[in-house]
């Protein structure tokens, strides 16, 4: 479960970073 949560957070962070650029 932690791995899935971490993956979800990672994807959200990447999306935010990509939007920032």
C-alpha positions in Angstrom: 0.0 0.0 0.0 2.8 2.4 0.8 4.4 1.8 -2.6 1.1 2.6 -4.4 0.7 5.8 -2.3 4.3 6.8 -3.0 3.8 6.2 -6.7 0.6 8.3 -6.7 2.4 11.1 -4.9 5.3 10.9 -7.3 3.0 11.2 -10.3 1.3 14.2 -8.8 4.6 15.9 -8.0 5.8 15.2 -11.5 2.6 16.7 -12.9 3.0 19.8 -10.7 6.7 20.2 -11.7 5.9 19.8 -15.4 3.2 22.4 -15.1 5.6 24.8 -13.3 8.1 24.6 -16.2 
